[in-house]
Amino acid sequence: MAVPDELMEILRCIECHSQLDQRDAELVCRECGLHFPVEGDIPVMLPESSYRPEGP
Ligand SMILES: [Zn+2]
C-alpha cells in the first residue's frame, strides 16, 4: 500500500499546511505530527479522521 508521489506532493496538513510523510499505513505531518489514516491507498484528509497519538 502506498500513496503515489504525485499525490504526496499535493497533499498538505489540514491544520498547519505542511508536507506529509508516509509512515506505515498513515500519513504524518512533518510539522505538527497530525496523523491521517490511509484507506485503500486513499488518504483520508478529514478533521474527524485525523488524530495525534497520545503520550510519548
Ligand atoms: Zn500539521
N, CA, C, O and the ligand as a Tripos MOL2 file, in Angstrom:
@<TRIPOS>MOLECULE
protein
  225   223    57     0     0
PROTEIN
NO_CHARGES

@<TRIPOS>ATOM
      1 N           0.8400   -1.1990    0.0000 N.3       1 MET1
      2 CA          0.0000    0.0000    0.0000 C.3       1 MET1
      3 C           0.8740    1.2480    0.0000 C.2       1 MET1
      4 O           1.7570    1.4130    0.8420 O.2       1 MET1
      5 N           0.6130    2.0970   -0.9390 N.am      2 ALA2
      6 CA          1.4010    3.3180   -0.9990 C.3       2 ALA2
      7 C           0.6110    4.4250   -1.6910 C.2       2 ALA2
      8 O          -0.1360    4.1930   -2.6420 O.2       2 ALA2
      9 N           0.8030    5.6140   -1.1830 N.am      3 VAL3
     10 CA          0.1970    6.7780   -1.8210 C.3       3 VAL3
     11 C           1.1610    7.2670   -2.8930 C.2       3 VAL3
     12 O           2.3480    7.4280   -2.6100 O.2       3 VAL3
     13 N           0.6950    7.5080   -4.1080 N.am      4 PRO4
     14 CA          1.5810    7.9480   -5.1950 C.3       4 PRO4
     15 C           2.3340    9.2370   -4.8500 C.2       4 PRO4
     16 O           1.8130   10.1110   -4.1590 O.2       4 PRO4
     17 N           3.5810    9.3340   -5.3510 N.am      5 ASP5
     18 CA          4.4010   10.5150   -5.0720 C.3       5 ASP5
     19 C           3.7260   11.8110   -5.5020 C.2       5 ASP5
     20 O           3.8340   12.8360   -4.8270 O.2       5 ASP5
     21 N           3.0180   11.7520   -6.6480 N.am      6 GLU6
     22 CA          2.3600   12.9640   -7.1440 C.3       6 GLU6
     23 C           1.3390   13.4720   -6.1360 C.2       6 GLU6
     24 O           1.1720   14.6740   -5.9300 O.2       6 GLU6
     25 N           0.6640   12.5120   -5.5170 N.am      7 LEU7
     26 CA         -0.3480   12.8910   -4.5290 C.3       7 LEU7
     27 C           0.3040   13.4290   -3.2610 C.2       7 LEU7
     28 O          -0.1800   14.3880   -2.6580 O.2       7 LEU7
     29 N           1.4220   12.7920   -2.8600 N.am      8 MET8
     30 CA          2.1140   13.2460   -1.6500 C.3       8 MET8
     31 C           2.6030   14.6840   -1.7870 C.2       8 MET8
     32 O           2.6680   15.4250   -0.8070 O.2       8 MET8
     33 N           2.9490   15.0720   -3.0260 N.am      9 GLU9
     34 CA          3.4400   16.4360   -3.2340 C.3       9 GLU9
     35 C           2.3270   17.4600   -3.1210 C.2       9 GLU9
     36 O           2.5700   18.6170   -2.7810 O.2       9 GLU9
     37 N           1.1280   17.0390   -3.4020 N.am     10 ILE10
     38 CA         -0.0130   17.9510   -3.3790 C.3      10 ILE10
     39 C          -0.6180   18.0600   -1.9890 C.2      10 ILE10
     40 O          -1.0400   19.1310   -1.5510 O.2      10 ILE10
     41 N          -0.6480   16.9120   -1.3040 N.am     11 LEU11
     42 CA         -1.3390   16.8600   -0.0230 C.3      11 LEU11
     43 C          -0.6470   17.7230    1.0300 C.2      11 LEU11
     44 O           0.5810   17.7620    1.1130 O.2      11 LEU11
     45 N          -1.4460   18.4040    1.8210 N.am     12 ARG12
     46 CA         -0.9220   19.2000    2.9230 C.3      12 ARG12
     47 C          -1.7560   18.9550    4.1660 C.2      12 ARG12
     48 O          -2.9350   18.6060    4.0930 O.2      12 ARG12
     49 N          -1.1190   19.1450    5.2990 N.am     13 CYS13
     50 CA         -1.8100   19.0240    6.5710 C.3      13 CYS13
     51 C          -2.9820   20.0060    6.6230 C.2      13 CYS13
     52 O          -2.8600   21.1550    6.1980 O.2      13 CYS13
     53 N          -4.1100   19.5420    7.1460 N.am     14 ILE14
     54 CA         -5.2840   20.4040    7.1860 C.3      14 ILE14
     55 C          -5.1840   21.4450    8.2920 C.2      14 ILE14
     56 O          -5.9770   22.3860    8.3310 O.2      14 ILE14
     57 N          -4.2160   21.2850    9.1930 N.am     15 GLU15
     58 CA         -4.0900   22.2560   10.2870 C.3      15 GLU15
     59 C          -2.9910   23.2790   10.0300 C.2      15 GLU15
     60 O          -3.2100   24.4810   10.1840 O.2      15 GLU15
     61 N          -1.8060   22.8050    9.6370 N.am     16 CYS16
     62 CA         -0.6870   23.7390    9.5050 C.3      16 CYS16
     63 C          -0.1850   23.8480    8.0690 C.2      16 CYS16
     64 O           0.7240   24.6280    7.7880 O.2      16 CYS16
     65 N          -0.7670   23.0760    7.1640 N.am     17 HIS17
     66 CA         -0.4650   23.1540    5.7310 C.3      17 HIS17
     67 C           0.9810   22.8040    5.4040 C.2      17 HIS17
     68 O           1.5430   23.3170    4.4370 O.2      17 HIS17
     69 N           1.5870   21.9280    6.2110 N.am     18 SER18
     70 CA          2.9260   21.4350    5.9190 C.3      18 SER18
     71 C           2.8310   20.1470    5.1180 C.2      18 SER18
     72 O           1.7560   19.5650    4.9720 O.2      18 SER18
     73 N           3.9880   19.7060    4.5940 N.am     19 GLN19
     74 CA          4.0010   18.4520    3.8480 C.3      19 GLN19
     75 C           3.8630   17.2590    4.7900 C.2      19 GLN19
     76 O           4.1220   17.3500    5.9900 O.2      19 GLN19
     77 N           3.4470   16.1450    4.2060 N.am     20 LEU20
     78 CA          3.2030   14.9360    4.9870 C.3      20 LEU20
     79 C           4.2230   13.8590    4.6320 C.2      20 LEU20
     80 O           4.7090   13.7940    3.5030 O.2      20 LEU20
     81 N           4.5370   13.0190    5.6090 N.am     21 ASP21
     82 CA          5.3850   11.8480    5.3840 C.3      21 ASP21
     83 C           4.5410   10.5930    5.4610 C.2      21 ASP21
     84 O           3.5980   10.5040    6.2480 O.2      21 ASP21
     85 N           4.8960    9.6200    4.6260 N.am     22 GLN22
     86 CA          4.2060    8.3500    4.6820 C.3      22 GLN22
     87 C           4.8600    7.4740    5.7480 C.2      22 GLN22
     88 O           6.0730    7.2670    5.7400 O.2      22 GLN22
     89 N           4.0490    6.9720    6.6520 N.am     23 ARG23
     90 CA          4.5890    6.1430    7.7310 C.3      23 ARG23
     91 C           3.6380    4.9610    7.9400 C.2      23 ARG23
     92 O           2.5120    5.1340    8.4080 O.2      23 ARG23
     93 N           4.0960    3.7860    7.5950 N.am     24 ASP24
     94 CA          3.2340    2.6050    7.6530 C.3      24 ASP24
     95 C           1.9550    2.8730    6.8520 C.2      24 ASP24
     96 O           2.0290    3.2420    5.6800 O.2      24 ASP24
     97 N           0.8080    2.6950    7.4620 N.am     25 ALA25
     98 CA         -0.4450    2.8770    6.7230 C.3      25 ALA25
     99 C          -1.0700    4.2430    7.0020 C.2      25 ALA25
    100 O          -2.2850    4.4230    6.9200 O.2      25 ALA25
    101 N          -0.1940    5.2050    7.3360 N.am     26 GLU26
    102 CA         -0.7180    6.5260    7.6590 C.3      26 GLU26
    103 C           0.1510    7.6070    7.0400 C.2      26 GLU26
    104 O           1.2800    7.3620    6.6170 O.2      26 GLU26
    105 N          -0.4060    8.8100    6.9980 N.am     27 LEU27
    106 CA          0.3790    9.9790    6.6510 C.3      27 LEU27
    107 C           0.5500   10.8000    7.9180 C.2      27 LEU27
    108 O          -0.3900   10.9710    8.6940 O.2      27 LEU27
    109 N           1.7640   11.3050    8.1190 N.am     28 VAL28
    110 CA          2.0690   12.0590    9.3300 C.3      28 VAL28
    111 C           2.6210   13.4240    8.9480 C.2      28 VAL28
    112 O           3.5430   13.5320    8.1390 O.2      28 VAL28
    113 N           2.0490   14.4570    9.5360 N.am     29 CYS29
    114 CA          2.5040   15.8220    9.2630 C.3      29 CYS29
    115 C           3.9200   16.0220    9.7870 C.2      29 CYS29
    116 O           4.2340   15.6260   10.9090 O.2      29 CYS29
    117 N           4.7780   16.6400    8.9700 N.am     30 ARG30
    118 CA          6.1690   16.8690    9.3670 C.3      30 ARG30
    119 C           6.2890   17.9050   10.4680 C.2      30 ARG30
    120 O           7.2250   17.8680   11.2670 O.2      30 ARG30
    121 N           5.3530   18.8190   10.5070 N.am     31 GLU31
    122 CA          5.4620   19.9290   11.4580 C.3      31 GLU31
    123 C           4.7070   19.6870   12.7490 C.2      31 GLU31
    124 O           5.2800   19.7930   13.8330 O.2      31 GLU31
    125 N           3.4280   19.3630   12.6470 N.am     32 CYS32
    126 CA          2.6170   19.3000   13.8650 C.3      32 CYS32
    127 C           2.3400   17.8670   14.3150 C.2      32 CYS32
    128 O           1.7650   17.6670   15.3840 O.2      32 CYS32
    129 N           2.7390   16.8540   13.5160 N.am     33 GLY33
    130 CA          2.6070   15.4740   13.9580 C.3      33 GLY33
    131 C           1.2040   14.9010   13.8740 C.2      33 GLY33
    132 O           0.9240   13.8540   14.4570 O.2      33 GLY33
    133 N           0.3300   15.5710   13.1610 N.am     34 LEU34
    134 CA         -1.0250   15.0620   12.9990 C.3      34 LEU34
    135 C          -1.0070   13.8280   12.0920 C.2      34 LEU34
    136 O          -0.3080   13.8070   11.0790 O.2      34 LEU34
    137 N          -1.7690   12.8140   12.4570 N.am     35 HIS35
    138 CA         -1.8350   11.5770   11.6790 C.3      35 HIS35
    139 C          -3.1120   11.5310   10.8530 C.2      35 HIS35
    140 O          -4.1840   11.9380   11.3000 O.2      35 HIS35
    141 N          -2.9590   11.0160    9.6150 N.am     36 PHE36
    142 CA         -4.1250   10.8060    8.7670 C.3      36 PHE36
    143 C          -4.1390    9.3500    8.3090 C.2      36 PHE36
    144 O          -3.1250    8.8610    7.8110 O.2      36 PHE36
    145 N          -5.2460    8.6540    8.4610 N.am     37 PRO37
    146 CA         -5.3140    7.2620    8.0110 C.3      37 PRO37
    147 C          -5.3380    7.1730    6.4850 C.2      37 PRO37
    148 O          -5.7770    8.0980    5.8020 O.2      37 PRO37
    149 N          -4.8590    6.0480    5.9680 N.am     38 VAL38
    150 CA         -4.9260    5.7740    4.5270 C.3      38 VAL38
    151 C          -5.7770    4.5230    4.3450 C.2      38 VAL38
    152 O          -5.4650    3.4580    4.8770 O.2      38 VAL38
    153 N          -6.8350    4.6720    3.6000 N.am     39 GLU39
    154 CA         -7.7390    3.5470    3.3710 C.3      39 GLU39
    155 C          -7.7270    3.1660    1.9010 C.2      39 GLU39
    156 O          -8.2030    3.9180    1.0510 O.2      39 GLU39
    157 N          -7.1730    1.9780    1.6060 N.am     40 GLY40
    158 CA         -7.1060    1.5260    0.2220 C.3      40 GLY40
    159 C          -6.3300    2.4700   -0.6700 C.2      40 GLY40
    160 O          -6.7660    2.7930   -1.7740 O.2      40 GLY40
    161 N          -5.1520    2.9230   -0.1810 N.am     41 ASP41
    162 CA         -4.2860    3.8520   -0.9070 C.3      41 ASP41
    163 C          -4.8440    5.2640   -1.0070 C.2      41 ASP41
    164 O          -4.2260    6.1240   -1.6350 O.2      41 ASP41
    165 N          -5.9840    5.5180   -0.4080 N.am     42 ILE42
    166 CA         -6.5720    6.8570   -0.4390 C.3      42 ILE42
    167 C          -6.4500    7.5030    0.9370 C.2      42 ILE42
    168 O          -7.0430    7.0260    1.9050 O.2      42 ILE42
    169 N          -5.6760    8.5920    1.0260 N.am     43 PRO43
    170 CA         -5.5510    9.2780    2.3080 C.3      43 PRO43
    171 C          -6.8800    9.9230    2.7070 C.2      43 PRO43
    172 O          -7.5590   10.5350    1.8830 O.2      43 PRO43
    173 N          -7.2310    9.7770    3.9620 N.am     44 VAL44
    174 CA         -8.4650   10.3740    4.4570 C.3      44 VAL44
    175 C          -8.1200   11.6830    5.1600 C.2      44 VAL44
    176 O          -7.7200   11.6940    6.3240 O.2      44 VAL44
    177 N          -8.2810   12.7860    4.4300 N.am     45 MET45
    178 CA         -7.8680   14.0910    4.9410 C.3      45 MET45
    179 C          -9.0640   14.8250    5.5460 C.2      45 MET45
    180 O          -9.4570   15.8930    5.0760 O.2      45 MET45
    181 N          -9.6240   14.2450    6.5780 N.am     46 LEU46
    182 CA        -10.7770   14.8510    7.2270 C.3      46 LEU46
    183 C         -10.4540   15.1420    8.6840 C.2      46 LEU46
    184 O          -9.7710   14.3620    9.3480 O.2      46 LEU46
    185 N         -10.9520   16.2740    9.1760 N.am     47 PRO47
    186 CA        -10.6890   16.6230   10.5860 C.3      47 PRO47
    187 C         -11.1320   15.5230   11.5350 C.2      47 PRO47
    188 O         -10.4490   15.2530   12.5230 O.2      47 PRO47
    189 N         -12.2540   14.8890   11.2590 N.am     48 GLU48
    190 CA        -12.7700   13.8720   12.1790 C.3      48 GLU48
    191 C         -11.9990   12.5620   12.0950 C.2      48 GLU48
    192 O         -12.1310   11.7130   12.9760 O.2      48 GLU48
    193 N         -11.1910   12.3840   11.0450 N.am     49 SER49
    194 CA        -10.3990   11.1620   10.9080 C.3      49 SER49
    195 C          -8.9680   11.3430   11.3930 C.2      49 SER49
    196 O          -8.3030   10.3670   11.7410 O.2      49 SER49
    197 N          -8.4920   12.5800   11.4180 N.am     50 SER50
    198 CA         -7.1180   12.8370   11.8170 C.3      50 SER50
    199 C          -6.9980   12.7580   13.3320 C.2      50 SER50
    200 O          -7.9760   12.9440   14.0570 O.2      50 SER50
    201 N          -5.7720   12.4760   13.8040 N.am     51 TYR51
    202 CA         -5.5680   12.3850   15.2520 C.3      51 TYR51
    203 C          -4.0950   12.5340   15.5800 C.2      51 TYR51
    204 O          -3.2260   12.4080   14.7180 O.2      51 TYR51
    205 N          -3.8410   12.8090   16.8530 N.am     52 ARG52
    206 CA         -2.4600   12.8170   17.3500 C.3      52 ARG52
    207 C          -2.3270   11.6950   18.3800 C.2      52 ARG52
    208 O          -3.1260   11.6080   19.3120 O.2      52 ARG52
    209 N          -1.3250   10.8460   18.2130 N.am     53 PRO53
    210 CA         -1.1150    9.7910   19.2090 C.3      53 PRO53
    211 C          -0.8480   10.4220   20.5710 C.2      53 PRO53
    212 O          -0.1320   11.4170   20.6850 O.2      53 PRO53
    213 N          -1.4240    9.8340   21.5770 N.am     54 GLU54
    214 CA         -1.2320   10.4010   22.9170 C.3      54 GLU54
    215 C          -0.0020    9.7820   23.5800 C.2      54 GLU54
    216 O           0.3950    8.6610   23.2610 O.2      54 GLU54
    217 N           0.5740   10.5120   24.4830 N.am     55 GLY55
    218 CA          1.7240   10.0310   25.2230 C.3      55 GLY55
    219 C           3.0000   10.1120   24.4160 C.2      55 GLY55
    220 O           2.9740   10.5560   23.2680 O.2      55 GLY55
    221 N           4.1260    9.6890   24.9950 N.am     56 PRO56
    222 CA          5.4300    9.7510   24.3560 C.3      56 PRO56
    223 C           5.5820    8.7530   23.2120 C.2      56 PRO56
    224 O           6.6370    8.6950   22.5800 O.2      56 PRO56
    225 ZN          0.3650   19.8030   10.5000 Zn       57 ZN57
@<TRIPOS>BOND
     1     1     2 1
     2     2     3 1
     3     3     4 2
     4     3     5 am
     5     5     6 1
     6     6     7 1
     7     7     8 2
     8     7     9 am
     9     9    10 1
    10    10    11 1
    11    11    12 2
    12    11    13 am
    13    13    14 1
    14    14    15 1
    15    15    16 2
    16    15    17 am
    17    17    18 1
    18    18    19 1
    19    19    20 2
    20    19    21 am
    21    21    22 1
    22    22    23 1
    23    23    24 2
    24    23    25 am
    25    25    26 1
    26    26    27 1
    27    27    28 2
    28    27    29 am
    29    29    30 1
    30    30    31 1
    31    31    32 2
    32    31    33 am
    33    33    34 1
    34    34    35 1
    35    35    36 2
    36    35    37 am
    37    37    38 1
    38    38    39 1
    39    39    40 2
    40    39    41 am
    41    41    42 1
    42    42    43 1
    43    43    44 2
    44    43    45 am
    45    45    46 1
    46    46    47 1
    47    47    48 2
    48    47    49 am
    49    49    50 1
    50    50    51 1
    51    51    52 2
    52    51    53 am
    53    53    54 1
    54    54    55 1
    55    55    56 2
    56    55    57 am
    57    57    58 1
    58    58    59 1
    59    59    60 2
    60    59    61 am
    61    61    62 1
    62    62    63 1
    63    63    64 2
    64    63    65 am
    65    65    66 1
    66    66    67 1
    67    67    68 2
    68    67    69 am
    69    69    70 1
    70    70    71 1
    71    71    72 2
    72    71    73 am
    73    73    74 1
    74    74    75 1
    75    75    76 2
    76    75    77 am
    77    77    78 1
    78    78    79 1
    79    79    80 2
    80    79    81 am
    81    81    82 1
    82    82    83 1
    83    83    84 2
    84    83    85 am
    85    85    86 1
    86    86    87 1
    87    87    88 2
    88    87    89 am
    89    89    90 1
    90    90    91 1
    91    91    92 2
    92    91    93 am
    93    93    94 1
    94    94    95 1
    95    95    96 2
    96    95    97 am
    97    97    98 1
    98    98    99 1
    99    99   100 2
   100    99   101 am
   101   101   102 1
   102   102   103 1
   103   103   104 2
   104   103   105 am
   105   105   106 1
   106   106   107 1
   107   107   108 2
   108   107   109 am
   109   109   110 1
   110   110   111 1
   111   111   112 2
   112   111   113 am
   113   113   114 1
   114   114   115 1
   115   115   116 2
   116   115   117 am
   117   117   118 1
   118   118   119 1
   119   119   120 2
   120   119   121 am
   121   121   122 1
   122   122   123 1
   123   123   124 2
   124   123   125 am
   125   125   126 1
   126   126   127 1
   127   127   128 2
   128   127   129 am
   129   129   130 1
   130   130   131 1
   131   131   132 2
   132   131   133 am
   133   133   134 1
   134   134   135 1
   135   135   136 2
   136   135   137 am
   137   137   138 1
   138   138   139 1
   139   139   140 2
   140   139   141 am
   141   141   142 1
   142   142   143 1
   143   143   144 2
   144   143   145 am
   145   145   146 1
   146   146   147 1
   147   147   148 2
   148   147   149 am
   149   149   150 1
   150   150   151 1
   151   151   152 2
   152   151   153 am
   153   153   154 1
   154   154   155 1
   155   155   156 2
   156   155   157 am
   157   157   158 1
   158   158   159 1
   159   159   160 2
   160   159   161 am
   161   161   162 1
   162   162   163 1
   163   163   164 2
   164   163   165 am
   165   165   166 1
   166   166   167 1
   167   167   168 2
   168   167   169 am
   169   169   170 1
   170   170   171 1
   171   171   172 2
   172   171   173 am
   173   173   174 1
   174   174   175 1
   175   175   176 2
   176   175   177 am
   177   177   178 1
   178   178   179 1
   179   179   180 2
   180   179   181 am
   181   181   182 1
   182   182   183 1
   183   183   184 2
   184   183   185 am
   185   185   186 1
   186   186   187 1
   187   187   188 2
   188   187   189 am
   189   189   190 1
   190   190   191 1
   191   191   192 2
   192   191   193 am
   193   193   194 1
   194   194   195 1
   195   195   196 2
   196   195   197 am
   197   197   198 1
   198   198   199 1
   199   199   200 2
   200   199   201 am
   201   201   202 1
   202   202   203 1
   203   203   204 2
   204   203   205 am
   205   205   206 1
   206   206   207 1
   207   207   208 2
   208   207   209 am
   209   209   210 1
   210   210   211 1
   211   211   212 2
   212   211   213 am
   213   213   214 1
   214   214   215 1
   215   215   216 2
   216   215   217 am
   217   217   218 1
   218   218   219 1
   219   219   220 2
   220   219   221 am
   221   221   222 1
   222   222   223 1
   223   223   224 2
@<TRIPOS>SUBSTRUCTURE
     1 MET1         2 RESIDUE 1 A MET
     2 ALA2         6 RESIDUE 1 A ALA
     3 VAL3        10 RESIDUE 1 A VAL
     4 PRO4        14 RESIDUE 1 A PRO
     5 ASP5        18 RESIDUE 1 A ASP
     6 GLU6        22 RESIDUE 1 A GLU
     7 LEU7        26 RESIDUE 1 A LEU
     8 MET8        30 RESIDUE 1 A MET
     9 GLU9        34 RESIDUE 1 A GLU
    10 ILE10       38 RESIDUE 1 A ILE
    11 LEU11       42 RESIDUE 1 A LEU
    12 ARG12       46 RESIDUE 1 A ARG
    13 CYS13       50 RESIDUE 1 A CYS
    14 ILE14       54 RESIDUE 1 A ILE
    15 GLU15       58 RESIDUE 1 A GLU
    16 CYS16       62 RESIDUE 1 A CYS
    17 HIS17       66 RESIDUE 1 A HIS
    18 SER18       70 RESIDUE 1 A SER
    19 GLN19       74 RESIDUE 1 A GLN
    20 LEU20       78 RESIDUE 1 A LEU
    21 ASP21       82 RESIDUE 1 A ASP
    22 GLN22       86 RESIDUE 1 A GLN
    23 ARG23       90 RESIDUE 1 A ARG
    24 ASP24       94 RESIDUE 1 A ASP
    25 ALA25       98 RESIDUE 1 A ALA
    26 GLU26      102 RESIDUE 1 A GLU
    27 LEU27      106 RESIDUE 1 A LEU
    28 VAL28      110 RESIDUE 1 A VAL
    29 CYS29      114 RESIDUE 1 A CYS
    30 ARG30      118 RESIDUE 1 A ARG
    31 GLU31      122 RESIDUE 1 A GLU
    32 CYS32      126 RESIDUE 1 A CYS
    33 GLY33      130 RESIDUE 1 A GLY
    34 LEU34      134 RESIDUE 1 A LEU
    35 HIS35      138 RESIDUE 1 A HIS
    36 PHE36      142 RESIDUE 1 A PHE
    37 PRO37      146 RESIDUE 1 A PRO
    38 VAL38      150 RESIDUE 1 A VAL
    39 GLU39      154 RESIDUE 1 A GLU
    40 GLY40      158 RESIDUE 1 A GLY
    41 ASP41      162 RESIDUE 1 A ASP
    42 ILE42      166 RESIDUE 1 A ILE
    43 PRO43      170 RESIDUE 1 A PRO
    44 VAL44      174 RESIDUE 1 A VAL
    45 MET45      178 RESIDUE 1 A MET
    46 LEU46      182 RESIDUE 1 A LEU
    47 PRO47      186 RESIDUE 1 A PRO
    48 GLU48      190 RESIDUE 1 A GLU
    49 SER49      194 RESIDUE 1 A SER
    50 SER50      198 RESIDUE 1 A SER
    51 TYR51      202 RESIDUE 1 A TYR
    52 ARG52      206 RESIDUE 1 A ARG
    53 PRO53      210 RESIDUE 1 A PRO
    54 GLU54      214 RESIDUE 1 A GLU
    55 GLY55      218 RESIDUE 1 A GLY
    56 PRO56      222 RESIDUE 1 A PRO
    57 ZN57       225 GROUP 0 **** ****
